[in-house]
């Protein structure tokens, strides 16, 4: 008899557990299904706002692709400023497979962002004014074309992760420090892959929060840094670029180079070695007693503008100088630490 009672107790215990499991399932499963459906819908809504960008690279052994996203219904695109945009033709592919040739609108070298424009209307886009701020622990999505696996109408990669921290950036790109020194979202997601820069960081509801940054290494640990720049740090610069406040001036077709232009050597400036065409124009040395030294140019200055024209590489600095007669004054805008400084180098210096 005792065995029978024990058997009944065991059966009752198992039946109770089964009923509890069923009860919990009725409570939890609908919520899980709703969450998955909501996430899938958010991803589906994001994809048409993303673009794949193709430009320079390829034969130089460098990646020729990166990511971007629409920021207006009439075809403005936000992406990162990189050597990939240093091409005669930059192509943009939409989520539906359509391809466009992009116009370079402008860039901000301090934030390392660029704005492109394609002739398309009524595209889906992220409204920068509606971007959200995130805090540590927030669950996020990183949408990008890492490794260039999406080249037509294929969906771009979606990574799920967490904001590990929001902190000021302390990193370097290659052997050079990055221009940007503001707040970033440090991500617990492997976004530091070829093709990912320029991608969108959103919350789990698909609301824009930031732009994925370029490949960087942490200066303290020498490890790759997965990060995004918050939209709040970029919004004003993007507005200025679209308004033409930072747009490079256009040189007329009948413009001619002077017979005796300025040169870096004559100015007394030596730039860093130029291993790739897009090497940033950092000053390696300034000759004592030279016009550049008299004007106040120093080693490690990063030249951003020559006479108001953007110079994103060592090559472009020399190119811009070749259009300026040696008797004319030169205005150099440089970044020194976190300051932007302007120097006038006159022929009499």
C-alpha positions as CSV (number, residue, x, y, z in Angstrom):
1,X,0.0,0.0,0.0
2,X,2.8,2.3,0.9
3,X,4.3,1.8,-2.6
4,X,0.9,2.8,-4.1
5,X,0.8,6.1,-2.2
6,X,4.4,6.9,-3.2
7,X,3.5,6.2,-6.8
8,X,0.5,8.5,-6.6
9,X,2.6,11.3,-5.0
10,X,5.2,11.0,-7.9
11,X,2.4,11.1,-10.5
12,X,0.8,14.1,-8.9
13,X,4.1,15.9,-8.7
14,X,4.8,15.3,-12.4
15,X,1.3,16.4,-13.4
16,X,1.7,19.6,-11.4
17,X,5.0,20.3,-13.1
18,X,3.4,19.7,-16.5
19,X,0.5,22.1,-15.7
20,X,3.0,24.7,-14.5
21,X,5.0,24.4,-17.7
22,X,1.8,24.7,-19.8
23,X,0.8,27.8,-17.7
24,X,4.2,29.5,-18.1
25,X,4.1,28.7,-21.8
26,X,0.8,30.4,-22.2
27,X,2.3,33.5,-20.6
28,X,5.7,33.6,-22.1
29,X,5.5,32.2,-25.7
30,X,3.1,34.9,-27.0
31,X,5.5,37.6,-25.7
32,X,8.5,35.8,-27.3
33,X,6.7,35.5,-30.6
34,X,5.7,39.2,-30.5
35,X,9.3,40.2,-29.7
36,X,10.7,38.1,-32.6
37,X,8.0,39.5,-35.0
38,X,8.8,43.0,-33.9
39,X,12.5,42.5,-34.4
40,X,12.0,41.0,-37.8
41,X,9.8,43.9,-38.8
42,X,12.4,46.4,-37.6
43,X,15.1,44.8,-39.7
44,X,12.8,44.7,-42.7
45,X,12.1,48.4,-42.3
46,X,15.8,49.2,-41.9
47,X,17.1,47.4,-45.0
48,X,15.6,49.8,-47.6
49,X,17.3,52.7,-45.8
50,X,20.7,51.2,-46.3
51,X,23.1,51.4,-49.3
52,X,26.2,49.6,-50.5
53,X,29.0,51.9,-51.6
54,X,31.8,51.0,-54.1
55,X,34.8,53.2,-55.0
56,X,38.6,53.2,-54.9
57,X,40.5,50.2,-53.8
58,X,40.6,46.9,-55.7
59,X,43.9,46.9,-57.6
60,X,45.7,48.5,-54.7
61,X,44.9,45.5,-52.5
62,X,42.4,47.5,-50.4
63,X,38.7,46.9,-49.9
64,X,36.7,48.9,-52.4
65,X,33.4,48.8,-50.5
66,X,31.8,50.3,-47.4
67,X,28.3,51.1,-46.1
68,X,26.0,54.1,-45.9
69,X,22.4,55.0,-45.3
70,X,19.8,57.5,-46.6
71,X,19.2,60.6,-44.5
72,X,16.6,62.3,-46.7
73,X,13.9,61.3,-49.1
74,X,15.7,62.9,-52.0
75,X,18.8,60.7,-52.0
76,X,21.3,62.2,-49.5
77,X,23.5,59.5,-48.0
78,X,25.6,59.6,-44.8
79,X,28.8,57.4,-44.7
80,X,32.3,57.6,-43.4
81,X,35.1,59.6,-45.1
82,X,37.7,57.1,-46.4
83,X,40.0,56.4,-49.4
84,X,37.1,54.5,-51.0
85,X,35.5,57.8,-51.9
86,X,38.7,58.9,-53.6
87,X,37.6,57.7,-57.0
88,X,36.4,59.3,-60.2
89,X,33.2,57.3,-59.9
90,X,31.5,56.2,-56.7
91,X,28.7,53.7,-57.2
92,X,25.8,53.2,-54.8
93,X,23.5,50.1,-54.8
94,X,20.1,50.2,-53.2
95,X,18.4,47.4,-51.3
96,X,16.2,46.6,-54.4
97,X,19.3,46.2,-56.6
98,X,19.2,49.6,-58.4
99,X,22.5,51.2,-59.0
100,X,23.4,54.9,-59.1
101,X,26.5,57.0,-59.6
102,X,26.9,59.2,-56.5
103,X,27.8,62.8,-56.3
104,X,30.3,63.8,-53.6
105,X,28.6,66.6,-51.6
106,X,31.1,67.2,-48.8
107,X,32.8,65.9,-45.8
108,X,34.0,66.8,-42.3
109,X,37.6,65.5,-41.7
110,X,37.3,66.2,-37.9
111,X,34.3,63.8,-37.6
112,X,35.5,61.5,-40.5
113,X,32.1,61.5,-42.2
114,X,31.0,62.3,-45.7
115,X,27.7,63.0,-47.5
116,X,26.9,61.7,-50.9
117,X,23.9,62.4,-53.2
118,X,22.1,60.2,-55.8
119,X,19.3,61.2,-58.2
120,X,16.6,59.2,-56.5
121,X,13.3,60.3,-55.1
122,X,11.0,59.1,-52.3
123,X,13.5,56.7,-50.8
124,X,13.2,55.3,-47.3
125,X,15.5,57.2,-44.9
126,X,16.5,57.8,-41.3
127,X,15.5,61.2,-40.0
128,X,18.5,62.5,-38.0
129,X,16.2,64.6,-35.9
130,X,14.5,61.5,-34.6
131,X,17.7,59.7,-33.6
132,X,17.8,58.2,-30.1
133,X,20.5,58.3,-27.5
134,X,21.7,55.1,-25.9
135,X,23.2,54.2,-22.6
136,X,25.4,51.3,-21.5
137,X,23.6,48.0,-21.6
138,X,21.2,49.0,-24.4
139,X,20.6,46.2,-26.9
140,X,21.3,47.3,-30.5
141,X,21.5,46.3,-34.1
142,X,24.4,47.1,-36.4
143,X,23.4,46.9,-40.1
144,X,26.2,47.0,-42.7
145,X,27.7,45.3,-45.7
146,X,30.6,43.6,-44.0
147,X,33.0,41.7,-46.3
148,X,30.9,43.0,-49.3
149,X,28.8,39.9,-49.3
150,X,25.8,41.9,-50.5
151,X,26.4,43.5,-53.9
152,X,22.9,43.6,-55.5
153,X,19.5,43.2,-54.0
154,X,20.8,41.0,-51.2
155,X,20.0,42.1,-47.6
156,X,22.8,43.6,-45.7
157,X,24.2,41.9,-42.6
158,X,22.6,42.5,-39.2
159,X,24.5,42.1,-36.0
160,X,22.9,42.0,-32.6
161,X,24.8,43.3,-29.7
162,X,25.0,45.5,-26.6
163,X,26.4,49.0,-25.9
164,X,29.3,48.1,-23.5
165,X,30.0,51.8,-22.7
166,X,29.7,55.3,-23.9
167,X,33.1,57.0,-23.6
168,X,35.4,59.4,-25.4
169,X,37.5,57.9,-28.2
170,X,41.2,57.1,-27.6
171,X,42.3,55.2,-30.6
172,X,44.5,55.2,-33.7
173,X,44.1,54.1,-37.3
174,X,47.2,52.4,-38.5
175,X,50.1,54.4,-37.1
176,X,48.1,57.7,-37.1
177,X,45.6,58.9,-34.5
178,X,42.1,59.4,-35.7
179,X,40.8,62.9,-36.1
180,X,37.7,62.3,-34.0
181,X,38.0,62.7,-30.3
182,X,34.3,62.8,-29.2
183,X,32.0,60.4,-27.5
184,X,31.4,56.9,-29.0
185,X,29.3,53.9,-28.3
186,X,31.6,50.9,-27.6
187,X,29.9,47.9,-28.9
188,X,29.8,44.2,-27.9
189,X,29.4,43.2,-31.5
190,X,32.0,42.5,-34.2
191,X,31.4,45.6,-36.4
192,X,35.1,46.1,-37.1
193,X,35.1,44.3,-40.4
194,X,35.9,45.3,-44.0
195,X,32.8,46.9,-45.5
196,X,31.1,47.7,-42.2
197,X,32.2,51.4,-41.8
198,X,29.4,53.7,-42.5
199,X,26.7,51.3,-41.4
200,X,23.8,52.2,-39.2
201,X,23.5,51.5,-35.4
202,X,19.9,51.3,-34.2
203,X,18.0,50.2,-31.2
204,X,16.0,47.0,-31.3
205,X,13.0,49.0,-32.7
206,X,15.1,50.2,-35.7
207,X,15.5,53.8,-34.5
208,X,18.8,55.3,-35.6
209,X,21.4,55.9,-32.9
210,X,24.8,56.2,-34.6
211,X,27.1,55.5,-37.6
212,X,29.6,52.6,-37.5
213,X,33.2,54.0,-37.4
214,X,36.2,53.0,-39.4
215,X,38.7,50.3,-38.5
216,X,40.6,51.4,-35.3
217,X,42.8,49.9,-32.7
218,X,42.5,50.8,-29.1
219,X,45.7,52.8,-28.2
220,X,45.8,51.2,-24.7
221,X,45.2,47.6,-25.4
222,X,46.1,47.4,-29.1
223,X,42.9,45.5,-29.8
224,X,40.3,46.3,-32.5
225,X,37.7,48.7,-31.4
226,X,34.0,48.1,-32.3
227,X,32.4,51.5,-32.0
228,X,29.8,53.9,-33.4
229,X,29.6,57.7,-33.3
230,X,26.3,59.0,-31.9
231,X,24.1,60.9,-34.3
232,X,24.0,63.8,-31.8
233,X,27.7,64.4,-32.6
234,X,27.1,64.5,-36.3
235,X,23.8,66.2,-37.0
236,X,25.0,69.8,-37.2
237,X,28.0,68.9,-39.4
238,X,25.7,67.0,-41.8
239,X,23.3,70.0,-41.9
240,X,26.3,72.3,-42.7
241,X,27.6,70.0,-45.5
242,X,24.1,69.7,-47.1
243,X,23.9,73.5,-46.9
244,X,27.1,73.8,-48.8
245,X,29.1,75.4,-45.9
246,X,31.9,72.9,-46.2
247,X,31.5,72.0,-49.9
248,X,34.8,72.2,-51.8
249,X,35.0,75.0,-54.3
250,X,34.7,74.0,-58.0
251,X,37.6,74.9,-60.2
252,X,36.6,76.3,-63.7
253,X,37.4,74.2,-66.7
254,X,39.6,76.9,-68.3
255,X,41.8,77.2,-65.1
256,X,45.5,76.9,-65.8
257,X,48.3,76.0,-63.4
258,X,50.9,78.7,-62.9
259,X,54.4,78.3,-64.3
260,X,56.0,78.7,-60.9
261,X,53.7,77.3,-58.2
262,X,54.2,76.8,-54.6
263,X,55.8,73.5,-53.5
264,X,56.1,71.7,-50.2
265,X,59.9,71.9,-50.4
266,X,59.9,75.6,-51.0
267,X,57.5,76.1,-48.1
268,X,59.8,74.0,-45.9
269,X,57.2,71.3,-45.2
270,X,57.9,67.6,-45.2
271,X,54.8,65.3,-45.0
272,X,54.7,61.8,-43.7
273,X,55.6,59.0,-46.1
274,X,52.8,58.2,-48.5
275,X,52.3,54.3,-48.5
276,X,48.8,54.6,-49.9
277,X,47.1,57.3,-52.0
278,X,44.8,58.3,-49.2
279,X,47.5,58.8,-46.5
280,X,46.4,61.7,-44.2
281,X,48.7,64.7,-44.7
282,X,50.4,64.9,-41.3
283,X,53.5,67.2,-41.1
284,X,56.6,65.1,-40.5
285,X,59.1,68.0,-40.3
286,X,59.3,71.8,-40.8
287,X,62.6,73.2,-42.0
288,X,64.0,75.8,-39.6
289,X,63.9,79.4,-41.0
290,X,61.4,78.4,-43.7
291,X,58.2,80.2,-44.6
292,X,56.1,77.4,-42.9
293,X,58.2,77.7,-39.7
294,X,57.8,81.5,-39.7
295,X,54.0,81.1,-40.1
296,X,53.8,78.7,-37.1
297,X,53.3,75.3,-38.8
298,X,54.6,72.5,-36.5
299,X,55.4,68.8,-36.7
300,X,52.3,66.5,-36.3
301,X,49.9,69.2,-37.6
302,X,47.3,67.6,-39.8
303,X,46.6,69.7,-42.9
304,X,42.9,69.8,-43.6
305,X,42.4,72.7,-46.1
306,X,44.6,74.6,-48.6
307,X,43.0,78.0,-49.4
308,X,39.7,76.6,-48.3
309,X,39.9,73.5,-50.4
310,X,39.7,70.1,-48.7
311,X,42.9,68.0,-48.9
312,X,42.3,64.5,-47.7
313,X,45.7,63.1,-48.6
314,X,49.4,64.0,-49.0
315,X,48.9,63.8,-52.8
316,X,46.1,66.3,-52.7
317,X,48.2,68.8,-50.7
318,X,50.8,68.8,-53.5
319,X,48.1,69.0,-56.1
320,X,46.4,72.0,-54.6
321,X,49.8,73.8,-54.2
322,X,50.5,73.3,-57.9
323,X,47.5,75.6,-58.7
324,X,48.8,78.5,-56.6
325,X,51.4,80.9,-57.9
326,X,54.4,81.2,-55.6
327,X,53.9,84.9,-55.3
328,X,50.4,84.4,-53.8
329,X,49.6,84.0,-50.1
330,X,48.6,80.5,-48.9
331,X,46.1,79.8,-46.1
332,X,46.5,76.4,-44.4
333,X,43.9,75.1,-42.0
334,X,45.4,72.4,-39.7
335,X,44.3,70.3,-36.8
336,X,46.7,70.4,-33.9
337,X,45.5,68.2,-31.1
338,X,41.8,69.0,-30.7
339,X,42.2,72.6,-32.1
340,X,41.6,73.8,-35.6
341,X,44.1,76.6,-36.5
342,X,44.6,78.7,-39.7
343,X,47.9,80.0,-40.8
344,X,48.8,82.4,-43.6
345,X,52.0,81.8,-45.4
346,X,53.0,84.8,-47.4
347,X,55.7,85.0,-50.1
348,X,57.7,87.3,-47.9
349,X,57.9,84.9,-45.0
